[in-house]
Amino acid sequence: MENKLDLSCCGTNCSVCSFYGNMCAGCNACKGKVFHAPEGGVCQIYECSILKNGYEDCKNCAELPCAIWRATKDPALSDEEFENSILERVNNLKGK
């Protein structure tokens, strides 16, 4: 089982990322200001989930996955890879 910081608020399993633990401590530890967040800003997903709505993560949001998730698509991913990443993150949050 992942510890709380390994699973980000959007369901990403940070522990498998090569940047986790050195360049990045994960969004929950960094309060959304991870190295890949918009410059000087906070990850939009973290901002919505944690700061705006007061959730621990996105799993209880009625709009999961929402437009913000779709707007934060990694341009390196194909549409199919991105949809698979969304499904994986939702499953991570739901505990599957």
N, C-alpha and C positions, 0 to 999 in steps of 0.2 A: 504494500500500500504506500502511496506517495505521501510525503509529509506535506503539510499545508502550503509551504512555499514552493514545492515542486510543481504543483498544479496552479496555473495562473487563473485569474478571474474569468477568462474566456475559455478555459478548458485545455489550454496548451500545456503539455507535459514538459516543463522547462528542464527537467533533469536529463533529458536526452540531447539537449542542445550543447554544442561545443563551447559556446560562450557562457553557459550557466556556471556560476561559481567563480569565474575569473573576471570577465568583462561585465557580467550581468548577474545580479542577485535574484532576478525574477521580479515581476511587476508588483507582487504583494509586498515584498521587502523594500522595494524602491519607491513605493507609493505611485506606481504607474510611470515613473520617469526612467524607463529602461533605455539602453543605449540606442535602440532603433525607433524610439518614439519621435514624433515631430520635433525638430530642433527647439530646445528651450521649453517644450511642452510636455504634456502628459498624454499617454495613450488614450485615444478617444473612447475605447471600450472600457478601460479602467475608470475614466472620468464619469462615464454614464452609470456603470454598475455600482461602483464603490462610493464615489463622491456625490453624485446626483441622487441616486436612488437608495443608497445605504445598504446595498446587498453585500454579502460576503463574496459572491461571484455571480455569474449570469444565469445559473441554473433555474432560479425561480422566476425569471422574467417571462411574462406572457408573450413577448415578441421574439423569443429565441428561435433561430438566429435572426437578428434584426438588420436594419439597413446600415447601421454603423459597422457591423461585422463585414457586410458586403463592400463597404467603402474602404475597408482596410486590407483589401486584397494585395497579397505579395505579387508584384508584377512578374516575378520569376516563375510563378506557377501557372500552368495552363488552367483553363476554366474547369476541366474535369478534376485536376489535382486540387484546385481550390475548393470545389464542392466536396471532395473526399476529406479535405482538412477540416471543413466545417462539420461534416458528419462525425469525424473522429473527436473533435472538441466537444460537440454536444454529448456524445456517448461518454466521454471522460467525465463531464459534469454530472451526468445522470448516473454515473457509477457502473456502467456496463463493462 
